[in-house]
Amino acid sequence: MSGQDAIALTRELVQFDTVNPPGRERDCARRVGAMLEQWGSKVDYHEYAAGRTSVIARIGGSERKPPLCFTGHLDVVPLGAREWTKAPFAGETEGDKLYGRGSSDMKSGVAAMLLAARSTAKKLSGTPGIVLVLTAAEEGGCIGSQHLAKLPQLMGRAGAIVVGEPTSNYPLVGHKGSLKFYAKFRGVSAHGSMPHLGVNAIYKAARALAKLEAFEFGVPAHPVMGTPTLNVGTIEGGVTVNAVPDSAAFGVDVRTVPGMQHDKLLLRLKNEIEEAEFDVFSDLPPVWTEPGEAWMRRVFEICKAHEPRTAPYMTDAANLLKVYPGAPTVVLGPGEAEMAHQTDEYCSMERIRQSVAIYEALIRDWCFD
C-alpha cells in the first residue's frame, strides 16, 4: 500500500456528493462495497430509506474471539452560506492539505479504514478478523446507526470499536451523551390590541427559558469530560406582531457525562418547565472506556499517546454499543476536528497516510498478538 493510494481514495470518496440532507449515500456505499468485495470481504447493505445506504463488511472471523469493528459515516453536512475558495467535491490539494466537504469529517477516516482492510485482508482468514460498519445519516442525529442497532443478526459481533471521526490521529476514550428535545407551549390567540383576552405562548416560553438558564445539573464534573452542558439553540413563536401568539417552541441540546441517567434528567427538566410539551428527538448515552482498560492501553501504545482525552462531538458508537455491548471504544481518525463543518474543509495528507499505518497496527494487534 502506498501513501498515494490513501490520498487518491480520499479524493474519490470526497467526489461523491453525499450532503445530508438529502444524503444520497447509495452510490458511495456501493462503490465502497464493491472495493471490499474485490478484496475478499463479505458485504451486506442496509437501506432504512430509499438511497440511504449503509455498508457492513466482514473479513476473517473466528469463534474464539469477536472481530475488531471499524466504523465511519458516508454522509457530510451542507456547504454552508459562505463561499468556498476550493471546489467542495473535487478533492483539490495544496501543500499538505486535501480540500473538500467531508475531507476531515470523515471520508479520510473511511479511506484509511478501507486501505488498512485491503492490506491485511489476505492474512485474516482463521483470525478474529474485522467488521467495517460504514453508515448513512450520521450527521443530524446518527439515524443510520440507530436503524442498524435494531438488526443484531445483520450486525453480528464485535469485541472493540474504532470510530474514525476526526481526532488528528490522537486516541480519544469517549464522548458526552446527547439529549435533544423541543419544548412546545400552547396559548390562546387574540388581537394584539386586546392581549388580556388571550394567553401568550411566548411569555410561557420566556419564563421557561429563564429557568433553563439557571438550571443546575447537580452532578460532579467528570475527570476527563468535565461538566454536562445545556444549550437552547432554536426558538420560534407567533405568526404576526399584532396577534397574541398561541404557540411557541424552542430546541434544547443537553450533553451528559457518564453516570447521568437520561430518564431522570428528563423528568427533572419537565418538572422545571411544567407548561411545556416535550418532543424528544435524540437520546444517546455517553461513550466512555476507562483509559486503563487492557485494549485501550494497547491503542495508546500504538499511537504513542499518554493523556486521556474525549471528543466534544457525538458519534455512531453510542448506537453501535447497543448491539456490541461492553466493547471498548476509541475515537481515532486522521481528520482535523476544528475543520469539521467548516468552509474550505481540509485534511492533512500526511495524517491520512499515518492513519492507515495505525489502523493496520490495530488490526495486527487484535488478530495476531
C-alpha positions as CSV (number, residue, x, y, z in Angstrom):
1,M,0.0,0.0,0.0
2,S,1.4,3.3,-1.0
3,G,0.7,6.6,0.8
4,Q,-0.5,7.9,-2.5
5,D,-3.3,5.3,-2.5
6,A,-4.7,6.8,0.7
7,I,-4.8,10.3,-0.9
8,A,-6.3,9.0,-4.1
9,L,-9.1,7.1,-2.3
10,T,-9.9,10.0,0.0
11,R,-10.2,12.2,-3.1
12,E,-12.5,9.7,-4.8
13,L,-14.8,9.5,-1.8
14,V,-14.9,13.3,-1.5
15,Q,-16.1,13.5,-5.1
16,F,-19.3,11.7,-4.1
17,D,-21.9,14.3,-3.2
18,T,-23.4,12.8,0.0
19,V,-24.6,16.1,1.6
20,N,-27.2,15.4,4.2
21,P,-29.9,16.3,3.7
22,P,-30.8,14.6,1.5
23,G,-27.8,12.2,1.9
24,R,-27.9,10.0,-1.3
25,E,-25.2,7.7,0.2
26,R,-26.2,4.8,-2.1
27,D,-23.6,5.4,-4.9
28,C,-20.8,6.0,-2.5
29,A,-21.8,2.9,-0.4
30,R,-22.0,0.7,-3.5
31,R,-18.6,1.8,-4.6
32,V,-17.1,1.2,-1.2
33,G,-18.8,-2.2,-1.0
34,A,-17.6,-3.2,-4.5
35,M,-14.0,-2.5,-3.4
36,L,-14.4,-4.5,-0.2
37,E,-15.8,-7.5,-2.1
38,Q,-12.9,-7.3,-4.5
39,W,-10.5,-7.5,-1.5
40,G,-12.3,-10.6,-0.1
41,S,-15.0,-9.1,2.2
42,K,-18.5,-10.5,2.7
43,V,-20.6,-7.3,2.2
44,D,-24.1,-6.5,3.2
45,Y,-26.1,-3.4,2.5
46,H,-29.0,-1.9,4.5
47,E,-31.2,1.0,3.5
48,Y,-33.5,2.4,6.1
49,A,-35.0,4.7,3.4
50,A,-34.5,4.9,-0.4
51,G,-30.9,5.8,-1.2
52,R,-29.8,6.0,2.5
53,T,-27.4,3.0,2.3
54,S,-25.1,1.7,5.0
55,V,-22.4,-1.0,4.4
56,I,-21.5,-3.9,6.7
57,A,-18.4,-5.8,5.6
58,R,-16.6,-8.7,7.2
59,I,-13.1,-10.1,6.6
60,G,-11.9,-13.2,8.5
61,G,-13.7,-14.5,11.6
62,S,-13.2,-16.9,14.5
63,E,-15.4,-18.3,17.2
64,R,-12.7,-17.8,19.8
65,K,-12.8,-14.0,19.7
66,P,-15.1,-11.4,18.1
67,P,-13.8,-9.2,15.4
68,L,-12.5,-5.6,15.7
69,C,-15.0,-3.1,14.4
70,F,-14.1,-0.1,12.3
71,T,-16.9,2.4,11.8
72,G,-17.4,5.7,9.9
73,H,-20.1,7.6,8.2
74,L,-20.5,8.3,4.5
75,D,-22.7,11.4,4.6
76,V,-21.5,15.0,5.0
77,V,-23.0,18.3,6.2
78,P,-24.2,21.0,3.8
79,L,-21.7,23.5,2.3
80,G,-23.0,26.5,4.4
81,A,-23.6,30.1,3.3
82,R,-20.0,31.2,2.9
83,E,-18.5,30.9,-0.5
84,W,-15.8,28.2,-0.8
85,T,-12.4,29.1,-2.4
86,K,-11.9,25.5,-3.3
87,A,-14.2,23.2,-5.2
88,P,-16.1,21.4,-2.4
89,F,-16.3,18.0,-4.2
90,A,-13.1,17.9,-6.2
91,G,-10.5,16.8,-3.6
92,E,-8.1,19.6,-4.6
93,T,-4.7,19.6,-2.9
94,E,-2.3,22.3,-1.9
95,G,0.8,21.7,0.1
96,D,-0.2,19.1,2.7
97,K,-3.9,19.9,2.6
98,L,-6.6,17.9,0.8
99,Y,-9.7,20.1,0.5
100,G,-13.4,19.2,0.2
101,R,-16.6,18.7,2.1
102,G,-16.0,15.6,4.2
103,S,-12.3,15.5,3.8
104,S,-11.9,15.7,7.6
105,D,-15.4,14.7,8.6
106,M,-14.8,11.9,7.7
107,K,-14.1,10.4,4.4
108,S,-10.4,10.5,5.1
109,G,-11.0,8.2,8.0
110,V,-13.2,5.9,5.9
111,A,-10.5,5.8,3.2
112,A,-7.8,4.8,5.8
113,M,-10.0,2.0,7.1
114,L,-10.6,0.7,3.7
115,L,-6.9,0.6,2.8
116,A,-6.0,-1.0,6.2
117,A,-8.6,-3.7,5.4
118,R,-7.1,-4.2,1.9
119,S,-3.5,-4.5,3.1
120,T,-4.4,-7.1,5.8
121,A,-7.3,-9.0,4.1
122,K,-5.3,-12.0,2.8
123,K,-3.9,-12.7,6.3
124,L,-7.2,-12.5,8.2
125,S,-8.6,-16.0,7.4
126,G,-8.9,-18.0,10.6
127,T,-8.3,-15.0,12.8
128,P,-10.9,-12.9,14.7
129,G,-10.9,-10.6,11.7
130,I,-12.6,-7.2,11.3
131,V,-16.0,-5.8,10.6
132,L,-16.5,-2.5,8.9
133,V,-19.7,-0.6,9.6
134,L,-20.0,2.4,7.2
135,T,-23.2,4.3,8.0
136,A,-25.6,6.6,6.2
137,A,-27.2,9.6,8.0
138,E,-24.8,10.1,10.9
139,E,-25.0,13.9,10.6
140,G,-28.1,15.3,12.3
141,G,-28.8,12.5,14.8
142,C,-27.0,9.2,14.0
143,I,-30.1,7.9,12.2
144,G,-28.4,5.3,10.1
145,S,-26.7,3.6,13.0
146,Q,-29.9,3.8,15.1
147,H,-31.6,1.6,12.5
148,L,-28.6,-0.8,12.3
149,A,-28.6,-1.2,16.0
150,K,-32.1,-2.8,15.7
151,L,-30.7,-5.5,13.4
152,P,-28.4,-7.6,15.6
153,Q,-28.3,-10.6,13.1
154,L,-27.0,-8.3,10.4
155,M,-24.5,-6.6,12.7
156,G,-23.1,-9.8,14.2
157,R,-20.4,-9.5,16.9
158,A,-17.6,-7.0,17.7
159,G,-15.1,-7.1,20.6
160,A,-13.9,-3.5,20.3
161,I,-14.8,-0.4,18.2
162,V,-12.6,2.1,16.3
163,V,-14.5,5.2,15.3
164,G,-12.7,7.1,12.5
165,E,-14.0,10.6,13.3
166,P,-11.5,13.5,13.2
167,T,-9.0,13.4,16.1
168,S,-5.7,14.3,14.3
169,N,-4.8,10.6,15.0
170,Y,-5.0,11.1,18.7
171,P,-7.0,8.3,20.5
172,L,-10.0,9.6,22.4
173,V,-11.6,7.4,25.1
174,G,-15.2,8.6,24.6
175,H,-17.6,11.5,24.3
176,K,-20.6,13.0,26.1
177,G,-24.1,11.8,25.7
178,S,-26.8,13.7,23.8
179,L,-30.3,14.5,24.9
180,K,-32.2,16.8,22.5
181,F,-35.8,18.0,22.6
182,Y,-38.2,20.6,21.6
183,A,-40.2,22.3,24.3
184,K,-43.6,23.4,22.9
185,F,-46.0,25.9,24.5
186,R,-49.7,26.5,23.8
187,G,-51.6,29.7,24.3
188,V,-54.9,31.4,23.2
189,S,-54.9,33.7,20.3
190,A,-56.4,37.2,20.5
191,H,-56.0,40.6,18.8
192,G,-52.7,42.3,19.8
193,S,-54.6,45.3,21.0
194,M,-56.5,43.2,23.5
195,P,-53.9,40.9,25.0
196,H,-56.0,40.3,28.1
197,L,-58.4,38.2,26.0
198,G,-55.6,35.7,25.1
199,V,-52.9,33.6,26.6
200,N,-49.4,34.5,25.3
201,A,-47.4,31.3,24.5
202,I,-44.2,33.3,24.0
203,Y,-44.4,34.6,27.6
204,K,-44.7,30.9,28.7
205,A,-41.6,30.1,26.7
206,A,-39.8,33.1,28.1
207,R,-40.5,32.0,31.7
208,A,-39.2,28.5,30.9
209,L,-36.1,29.9,29.2
210,A,-35.2,31.8,32.4
211,K,-35.5,28.6,34.4
212,L,-33.3,26.7,32.0
213,E,-30.6,29.4,32.0
214,A,-30.3,28.9,35.8
215,F,-30.7,25.1,35.7
216,E,-28.1,23.2,37.8
217,F,-27.4,19.6,36.9
218,G,-26.2,18.8,40.5
219,V,-23.6,16.2,39.4
220,P,-19.8,16.4,39.9
221,A,-17.6,17.1,36.9
222,H,-16.3,14.0,35.1
223,P,-12.4,13.8,35.5
224,V,-11.9,13.8,31.7
225,M,-15.2,15.0,30.1
226,G,-15.8,17.8,32.5
227,T,-19.4,19.1,33.3
228,P,-22.7,18.4,31.5
229,T,-24.0,21.3,29.4
230,L,-27.3,22.7,28.3
231,N,-27.9,25.0,25.3
232,V,-31.0,26.5,23.8
233,G,-30.3,26.5,20.1
234,T,-33.6,27.5,18.4
235,I,-36.7,29.5,19.2
236,E,-39.9,30.3,17.3
237,G,-43.4,31.6,18.1
238,G,-46.3,33.6,16.8
239,V,-47.4,34.4,13.3
240,T,-47.8,38.2,13.3
241,V,-46.8,41.1,15.6
242,N,-50.5,42.2,16.1
243,A,-51.8,38.9,17.5
244,V,-51.3,37.2,20.8
245,P,-49.3,34.1,19.9
246,D,-51.0,30.8,20.6
247,S,-47.9,28.7,20.1
248,A,-44.1,28.9,20.8
249,A,-41.3,26.4,20.9
250,F,-37.6,26.2,21.5
251,G,-35.0,23.5,20.9
252,V,-32.6,22.3,23.7
253,D,-29.3,20.4,23.4
254,V,-28.1,18.7,26.6
255,R,-24.7,16.9,26.7
256,T,-24.3,14.5,29.5
257,V,-21.4,12.7,31.3
258,P,-21.1,9.1,32.5
259,G,-23.2,8.3,35.5
260,M,-26.1,10.5,34.5
261,Q,-29.5,8.8,33.7
262,H,-31.3,10.5,30.9
263,D,-34.8,9.4,32.1
264,K,-34.3,11.0,35.5
265,L,-32.8,14.1,34.0
266,L,-35.7,14.5,31.6
267,L,-38.2,14.2,34.4
268,R,-36.3,17.0,36.3
269,L,-36.5,19.2,33.3
270,K,-40.2,18.5,32.8
271,N,-40.8,19.4,36.4
272,E,-38.8,22.6,35.9
273,I,-40.9,23.8,33.0
274,E,-44.3,22.3,33.7
275,E,-46.1,24.3,31.0
276,A,-44.2,22.7,28.1
277,E,-44.9,19.7,26.0
278,F,-41.7,17.8,25.3
279,D,-40.7,16.3,21.9
280,V,-37.5,14.3,22.5
281,F,-35.7,13.6,19.2
282,S,-32.3,12.4,20.3
283,D,-31.5,10.3,23.3
284,L,-28.0,8.8,23.2
285,P,-25.9,7.9,26.2
286,P,-22.2,8.9,26.8
287,V,-19.5,6.7,25.4
288,W,-16.6,6.0,27.8
289,T,-13.8,3.4,28.1
290,E,-11.5,3.5,31.1
291,P,-8.1,4.6,29.9
292,G,-6.6,1.7,31.9
293,E,-8.7,-0.9,30.1
294,A,-6.3,-3.5,28.5
295,W,-7.1,-2.9,24.9
296,M,-7.2,0.9,25.3
297,R,-3.7,0.7,26.8
298,R,-2.6,-1.1,23.6
299,V,-4.2,1.6,21.5
300,F,-2.3,4.3,23.4
301,E,0.9,2.4,23.0
302,I,0.4,2.1,19.2
303,C,-0.5,5.8,18.9
304,K,2.3,6.8,21.3
305,A,-0.3,8.7,23.3
306,H,-0.4,9.3,27.1
307,E,-3.1,11.8,28.3
308,P,-6.7,10.6,28.2
309,R,-9.0,12.9,26.3
310,T,-12.5,12.8,25.0
311,A,-14.3,14.1,21.9
312,P,-16.5,17.2,22.0
313,Y,-19.0,15.7,19.5
314,M,-21.3,12.7,19.2
315,T,-20.5,9.5,17.2
316,D,-22.3,6.4,15.9
317,A,-20.6,4.5,18.7
318,A,-23.5,5.4,21.1
319,N,-25.8,3.4,18.9
320,L,-23.4,0.6,18.0
321,L,-22.8,-0.1,21.6
322,K,-26.4,-1.2,21.9
323,V,-25.6,-4.2,19.6
324,Y,-21.9,-4.5,20.7
325,P,-22.5,-4.0,24.5
326,G,-19.4,-3.6,26.6
327,A,-17.0,-3.2,23.6
328,P,-14.1,-0.8,24.5
329,T,-14.3,2.1,22.1
330,V,-11.8,4.6,20.8
331,V,-12.4,7.6,18.6
332,L,-9.4,7.8,16.3
333,G,-9.2,9.3,12.8
334,P,-6.9,11.5,10.6
335,G,-9.3,14.4,10.2
336,E,-8.9,17.8,11.9
337,A,-11.8,18.2,14.4
338,E,-11.7,22.0,14.0
339,M,-12.2,21.6,10.3
340,A,-15.5,19.7,10.7
341,H,-18.4,21.5,9.1
342,Q,-16.2,24.5,8.1
343,T,-16.0,26.3,4.8
344,D,-12.9,25.1,2.8
345,E,-12.7,22.0,5.0
346,Y,-9.4,20.2,4.6
347,C,-7.4,17.3,6.0
348,S,-3.7,16.8,6.3
349,M,-2.5,14.3,3.7
350,E,0.4,13.1,6.0
351,R,-2.2,12.3,8.7
352,I,-4.2,10.3,6.3
353,R,-1.1,8.2,5.5
354,Q,-0.3,7.8,9.2
355,S,-3.8,6.7,10.0
356,V,-3.6,3.8,7.5
357,A,-0.5,2.5,9.4
358,I,-2.2,3.0,12.8
359,Y,-5.3,1.0,11.7
360,E,-3.1,-1.7,10.2
361,A,-1.3,-1.9,13.6
362,L,-4.6,-2.1,15.4
363,I,-5.7,-5.0,13.2
364,R,-2.4,-6.9,13.7
365,D,-2.6,-6.4,17.4
366,W,-6.2,-7.6,17.6
367,C,-5.9,-10.5,15.2
368,F,-2.4,-11.9,15.7
369,D,-1.0,-10.8,19.1
